[in-house]
Amino acid sequence: MSDTLAARAAHVLEVKHSRFIVHAAAVTSPDAALAFLADVADPAATHNCWAYRIGAQYRFSDDGEPAGTAGRPILAAIDGQGYDQVVAVVTRWYGGIKLGAGGLVRAYGGAAAECLRVAARQPLIAYAELRLAYPFEATGAVHAALAAFGAEKLDEDYLAEGVALRLRLPADRLAALKTQLRDATRDRVRFGVD
């Protein structure tokens, strides 16, 4: 399981008079990542290099730096710190001394990695949805189990024979909730019912 950022993060690094500022944030879509880039990029800076990782989707940009010296190291920092659903933008103001390809890789990747290393982390939780139906007399037992497992009601329909629910809960609690519901209602809950 990966983590994402609990809040926006920033970090400043100076290397041979070049100033690097990293801005990072949690994002859930490529559009959100590009919107964050548009928000924090400084048009007056020499370069605004960036990368994002959202599950299997990723993109990065060297924004005019030599190919492979900025965007890819930023992405490697995101992956190396165990993050997902994160965008990082590293803005550089050139200080007059060339850093060389290796120096650029170390500066961009190092600044991004340090920003993410000290940032507040938040675990990414995979959620599952569950549909179930039960007779009215099992309502107390069902509601007690839902509360115990942190299930959130998305829909609730009252039918002639009982109640139909659509729930959302952390995926790793799904099997235990089903077992608890079966036991608490003497197997009167039906799963997957629309």
Secondary structure, 3 states (H helix, E strand, C coil): CCEEECCCEEEEEEECCEEEEEEEEECCCHHHHHHHHHHHCCCCCCEEEEEEEECCEEEEECCCCCCCCCHHHHHHHHHHCCECCEEEEEEEECCCCCCHHHHHHHHHHHHHHHHHHHCCEEECCCEEEEEEEECHHHHHHHHHHHHHCCCEEEEEEEECCEEEEEEEEEHHHHHHHHHHHHHHCCCCCEECCC
